[in-house]
Amino acid sequence: MKSIPSFNSYIEQSIIENWDKDALTDYKGATLQYHDVARKIEKLHILFENSGVQKGDKIAICGRNSSNWGVAFLATIAYGAVAVPIQHEFKAEQIHNIVNHSESKLLFVGDVVATQINAEEMPALEGIIYLPDNSLLVSRSERLTYAREHLNEIFGHKYPKFFHKEHVHYYKDNNEDLAMINYTSGTTGFSKGVMLPYRTLSANVDGLKEAISSKLPKNSTVLNILPMAHMYGLSCEFLLEFCAGNHIYFLTRLPSPTLIQEAFAEIHPAIIVSVPLIIEKIVRKKIFPIIQNNRVKLLMNMPVVKKKVNEKICEMVKEVFGGNAYEILVGGAGMNKEIEKFFHDINFPFTIGYGTTETAPMITYSDWKDHITGSCGTAFKGMQVKVLSENPATIPGEIVTKGPNVMTGYYKNPEASKAVLDENGWFHTGDLGTMDADGNLFINGRIKNMLLGANGQNIYPEEIEDKLNSMAMVNESIILQKGNTLVGLVHPDLDEAHNLGFNDNDLQDVMEQNRKELNDILPAFCKVSKILLHEKEFEKTPKKSIKRYLYQDAI
């Protein structure tokens, strides 16, 4: 494997080159310039050093996205410690488990998490640091207490005149040094800790800079929507953008489609990175009601004006997303085919990528101009990708990948590591797909989600759900198997039902009609026998995938 640039050199270089530029802003809040970030990193380094933190020690971070979250992560990595980002949606018990399992020495927490956790459940921790102001919530070390109380004094002694560019020097990482442990959202049992060396961060940022940043103006403005404790949000929305010298806005609150759209209108991001659910909700609520009337549909089907009408619609859609985005990059789950076709028909700049936590995260990507409908791109820079099938173009097989983005294994779990990393270095993703002659990858679904029909046929529930989700009054759905029959569990669009004055019986009639229309377009072996209503929105992972295991006994 060829040598990869030091990841910390990317951080160092970006800070020095963009010293007086805006770096991190909490939406509706304060802005840090790159020199402010450098100063905060230096203060945390002094805190680490004077409290006895060694290179390779684990430092956990758990809180909503914010400028201070970003600073804590950068400070940890740049010091040579191992970052352990923890998803703030996790319950207190899960947070305690991850802190203990990772042997973290320090824990940074946000304001909400601070009220939920119990320090007594994490006996090996030396301190808990409050992200909003880096104050100590818990200290079990005299050195840590002293260092925090005298932090400004120590900083003043070290830099009596000023702190400037020439003082920015970070740990020179080696490719295989452990940079972070990212615990998967894990559907059952205890989450696995994905060990990511510095090379995985460098390779992702290097490839993304070439693929995306090269298309954007210097010092662009971007909006951070996805949770940074998840690799997709961390790499594509934070590390890439920081290393490219861009200005990153953090929502700091629950990212509802309404709040996101408001931020788009105000910030005008140069690129949008998202999961399908957010994009789909904005399109269905803000765009489809305007264009799905008889007059517009008639014009869209008239060859003489169709192109001009689509151009007008495309401009309108661009404005809904802030009017300035080079492209929308969607990942984390499959895109609804109806929305994807709509974007394709109006020539809207969007593309779909594919990745995993274990590859930090990129496996495939194509620029929107090269995007093939239904695919999630071709192999990412430096990565090899193949489908284990006798005919990858037509018969789905497991997707495997190899290259600098791949993890070294699962922390303290050699058995799980051996199950997915083969002796030749290929990572077995557990996803099923096909690949065309040009290397475009098409995802069918997870191997563990695949169902077997009565006669042994493979049934991919995600493909049925995609069709069902485009039907009347359906907000989201899961296809479940009971014996040899398939049942749809649907969370309906309750807002629309309320506006129309529909009761449960009316909704059930609509779903029965949906079922008949769905079965008309499905092969005989995967027809749905009935559809049941589910009142509450389905519980999801941070990347907005439905936690299927919670609903296996719902029928």
N, C-alpha and C positions, 0 to 999 in steps of 0.2 A: 504494500500500500504506500503510495507516494506521500512525502511529508506535507503536512497541512500547516498553514500559518498559526501562530499562537493566538488563541481566542482573546486573551487579555490585551494583546497588542491592538486588536480592533477597537476595544473600549478606550484604551489609552489614546490612540490616534484620533478617534472621533472627538474626544473631549478637547484635545489640544487644537485640532483644526476648527472646531466650532465654539471656541471658548466663550464668546460673547453672544452666541445665538440662543434662542429659546429652545429648551430641551423637553421639560416635563411640566404639564399643567393639569391640575385637578379641575375638571369641568365646573365652571362657575366659582372657581377658587384661585389659589395662588399659582404662579409660574416660577419654575426653577430654570435658570440658564445653565449651559453646560459647565461653567465655572462654579456655579452653586452646587451642582451635582458632585463635582470633583471635591469641593470643600467638605460636603457631607460624607462622602466616601472616606476621605482622609480622617475625619473625626471618628468614624466607626472603626477604621483601622487602628487608630490609637486606642480606642476602647478594647478592641480584640487583643491587641498586643499587650496592653497593661493588665488585662484580666487573665492572661495565660492561654488564650486560644492559639493552638498550633496549626500549622499547615496540615490539611487533611481532616481536621475536626469538623463535625457536622453542625450546621446552623440551620434551624427550621424557620420557615416564614409562613404565617397563616393569617390572611386577612383579605378584604376586598381590594381590587386593583386601586392603586393610588401612586402618586409620585414617590412617597416614602417607601412603599413596597418595592418599587423599582430600584430605589437607592440601596435598600437593604440587600437585595439580590445581587446587584452589581458589586457592592462592597464585599460580600461574601466570596464571590467568584474571584474578584481581583486580588483578594488577600491570599488565595490558595486554599481556603476552607471549602468544604463540600456543602452546597446549598440543598436544602430539603424543602421544596415548596409543597405546602399542604392546602388542598382545596377547602376554602372557607365554608362550603356547603356541608362538609363532613360533620357528623355528630361529634360531641365531645369525646365519647369513647374511642372513636376512630382516630381523632387527633392525638389522644393520649397514646394509643397503640403505635402510631407512626413515629411519634417523638421517641418512644421507648425502643421500638424495633431498630430505628436508625441510629440510636445512641447519640442523639443530638445533645450538644453542650449548652446551646442557647436557643431560645425561641422568641421570634418577633411575632407579635399579635396585633390585629386591628381592634377597633373599639368594640365591635359586636362579639368577636371571638373571645376577647378578654373577659367578658361576663359569663361565658359558657364553660370555660375549661376549669379544671381543678389541679392546681400545682402538686397536690399530694399524690395524684395519680401518675406523676412523672418524676420519680424520686432522684433520677440521675441528672436532671437539669441543673445547671449552675445559675441560670437566670432567665427571667421572662422580661422582654423589652417591649414597651408600648410603641407601636409604629407611628402614631400621630406626632409624638415629640421625643421619641427615643429615651423616655424616662424608664426607670426600673420598677416593674410591678412586683417582681420577686428577685431577691438575690441571696444565694447560698454561699457566696464567696466574698471574703473581705477585699480581695484584689479587685473584683468586679465593682463592688460598692465604691471603693476608693477611686477607681478609674472614672466611674460615671460622675461622682461628685466633683472631681478635679479636672474634668475633660477639657473645659475651655482654658484652664490654666496651663495644662500640659500642651495643648495646641499652641497657645501663645508663646510658650518657651521654645517650642520646636520651630515656629515661624514668627520670630519677633517683629519682622517688618511687613511681610506680606506672604500670601500663598499664591503662587502663580504657576503657569504652564510647566516650567522646568522642574517643579516639584512632583509632577504626576509620573510615578513609576510604579508599575504593578507587577505582581508575581508572574514570572515567565513560565507559563505552563508548558508541559510536554503533552504530546498528543494523547497518550494513554493515561495520564493523570485523571483521577476521578473528579469531575466537576460538580455533578449533582446526582441525587437519587430522587426520581419522580415516581411517586406511588400512584398506580393506576386506580381508576374509579372503582374497579372490581365489583362485579355483580354478586358474587357469592363468596363467603369466607373472607379471609384477610387479604387486603390489597397487596400486590407484589411491588417491590421497590426496584424500579428500572435504573440500572447503573449506566450513567451517560458520561463518558470521558470528554475532555475538552475538545477532542477532534470532532465529535458529533455536533457540537455547537458551532465550531469554526466552519465545518463543511456545509451545514445548513445556511449559515449567514453568508458565506462566500457564494454559494449557489443562488440564494435568493437575491443577493445584491446584483449579480449578473443578470438574473431573469427578470427582476422587477425594478430595483432601484435605478438601474441604468435607463429606464423609460420615464422616470419622474424628475421634475425640476429639483435642483439642490435645495436643501432645507425645506422640504415639503411639510405640509401639515397632515397629520393622520389621527384617526380616532381608534382608541383601544377599546374593543367591545368584549372580547372573549376573556375568560379567566386566565390570568397569567400563571396560575398554579398548574395549568394544563399546557402541554408542550406546543400545541397549535397556536394558542394565544401568545405564549412566551416567545417562541421563535419568530413567528410571522408578524406579530403586531408590536413586539417590544424590542427584542434583541436586534432584529434586522433594522428596524427604524432608528434605534439609538446609534448603532454602528454606522448607519448611512447619514447621520447628522440631521435627522428630521425632528420635527416638533410634535411630540406625542401628547394627546389629550386622554385623560382617564375619566370615565363616567363616575366612578367611585360609588355608584348606587346600583340597584338591581336594573340591568339593562333591558327595560321594556321596549317594545317596538316604537311606542310613542316618544319616549325619551331619546331613543337612538335617532329617530327621524328629526326631532328638534335639534339634536347636536349636528346631524348632517347639514341642516340648513344654515347653522351658525358657523360651523368650522370649515365646510367645503373640503372634505378630505381628498387627498390626491390618489388614494387607493383605499378600497374597502375589503377587509378580510372578515369573513363571517361564517356561521353555520347556516344550513339551508332554512331551518325553521324561522329565523329572524327575517330573512329575505322574503320567504314565502308569505309570511304574515303581512309584511308591508305591501307586497304586490296585491294580495287578496283584499286588503282593507282600503288601500289608498289608490290603487290603479285600476283594478278590474271593475269596480263600480262605475268608473267614468267611461271606460271603453266598451264594456259589454252591454251595449244597447243596440237596438236594431239598425239605427242610422250608421253608427261606426262600423258594425259588422258588415253592412251592405257595402260601404266604401272600401273596406279591407279586402273584399272579394271581387272588386272591379279592377281588372288588369290595368286600365288606363291611369288610375290614380293610386293604386295599391302601394307603389313604392313611396310616393310622396306622403301618404297617410301613415305608413310605417315609420318614415323618418320623423314625422311630427310626434308620433307616439313615443319613439325612442328618445327624443329630446325631453319630452315630458317626464319619462321615467328617470332619465339622468338627473333632472332637477329634483325629483323626489329623493334621490340619493346624494344630494348636495351639489350637483352640477359640475363637479371638477374631477371625478374619479377616472383614472386611466382604465381601471377594470375593477370588477368585483371578483374576488377569489373566494370560492365556496369550498368547504371541506368539512370533515368530521362525521358526515352522514350522507346518504344519497339525496340527490336533488329530485324534487317532484317533476315528473316528465312533462306535465302540462305547463308549468312555469318555465322549465328549460326550453320547451318548444316555442313558447311565447317570446322569450329573450332571443332565441335564434331567428325567429321570423322577422323581428324588428331590428336585427343586427346590433343588439345591445352588447356592450363589452363586458362579458362575464366568462369565467372559466372555472373548472372544477379540478381540485388537486386531491391527492390521496396520500395518507401517511398514518403513522402509528406513534404512540409514546416511545416505543422501542427503537424508533428511527429518528427521533428528536425534531420534527416528525416526518420530514419529506421523503416520499418514495417516488411519486410521479407528479408532473405538472406540465402544462403547456400554456403559452401566452394565449390570450383570448382570440387573437387573429388566427391561431393554429388549432383552436379547440374543435374537436369533433363531437357533435351532439351525442350524448349518452356515455361518453368516455370521461376518464379523469386524467387524461394526458399521457405523456410518454415518460420514460425513466428520467428522474431528476439527475442533475449533474453529479457524476461520480458513482452513480448507483447502477447496478444490474438488476433487472426485474424479469422474472419468467413465470409462466403458468404451468404447473405440473399436470399435464394432460396429454393424451395421445394425439389430440388435435386441438391446440390452444385457441384456434380461431372459432371453433364451433362447440367444443365440449368444455364446460367449466371445470377448472381444477384449482388447487390451492395456489395462492400467490406467494411466491418467495422472493427475497431480495438480499442483495449483498453489496457492501460498500462502506465508505467512511461514516455514514450516518448511523450504522447499526450499533446498538448497545453492547456492553461486554457481558451482560447477564443480569439476573435478578439477585438483589442483595440477600445474602445468607440463604439462598434457595437454589443450590446446584441442580436439584432434580428438575425444577421448573425451567431452569436455564437450558438444561440438556434437551428438554422436550421441544424447545422452539429453535435452538441454535444447533445446526448439524455440524458434523466434523469438518465440512468444507467451508464453514463460515456463512452459510445461507440462513437467513432468518425466516422461519415459517410463520406467516402472518395470521393464519386461521381464517383468512377471507377467501372467498371463491370468486373467480373471474375468468374472463376470456381476453385474448389479445389478438388484434388484427395484424396483418402483414407489415404495417407501418409502425408497430410497437405501441399503438394506442390501447390502454387498459380499460376494460369494462368490468365493473363490479356486479356480482350477482347477490352477494350477501355473506353473512358469517356461516362458517361450517356448522357451528353449534346451533344456529337458528334453523338450519335446513331441516325440512320435514320429509318423511317418506310416505308416499301414497300407498294405497291398498295393494297395488301391483308393483311396488318397489320404485316408482318414479320419484325423482328429486323435485321437491316443491320448495321454492324460495319465497317465504312469506313477505319479504320486503317488496318484491315485485307486485304482489297482489295488493299490498297496502298502498303502494304508490298510486295505483289505479283508483282504489276506493277513496283515497284522500282528496281526489279531484271531483268527487261526486257531491250532489246537493246536501247541504247541511252537515257535512262531515268536517270536523275540526282535525281529528287525528284518529288513528286506528291501529289495532294489533290483530293479526291473524293467528288463531290458536287451533290446536288439533285435539279433538276428543274422539278416541277410538280411530275410526277410519274417516271421520268427517271433519271438515274445516268450519270454524265459527269465527265471525268477525266481531270484535269488541270495539265499539265506536264511542268516542267522546264527541258529542254533537256540538255544533256552533250554537250555544245557548243564547247568545246575544241576538242572533238572527231569528231564532225560534221565538224569543220574547217579543221582538219587534213585529213578528207576523201573528202573534197571539196563538202559537202552536202549543198544545199540551203533549204529554208523553205518547198518547195514542197517535196523534198526528205525526210525531217524529218517527214512531215505529212504522207507520205507513210509508213515510218517505224512505226509510231504510230498507223496507221490503222491496220497494221499487228500485232502489240502488242495487240491491242484491241481484235482482233479475237482470238488470242492465250489465252488472259486473260479470255475471255468469255467461252472458252472451258473448263476451270477448275473452273468456278464459278457456283453456283446454279442459276436457271432460274430467281429468284426474285431479284438478285443483279448483273445482267449483265450490262455492261457499254455501253451506246448508242453511245457516241463519245468521242474523246480525242482532247482537245485544247492545243495549245502550249502557254507557258508563258515565255517570254524572260528573265525576271529577276529572280534571286534566291528569294525564298519566305522569307518574313520577319519572324524572329524567336524570341522566348523568350531567356533569358540567358541560359536555359538548353537545347536550340536548338530544342524546339518544335515549329512547324509552327503556327503562329498566324492566325488560321483559319478564325476568324471573319472578317479579312481584305479582304477575297476573296469570301464572300458569294454572292456578286453581280457581280462576274467576268464572269458569264456565261449568 
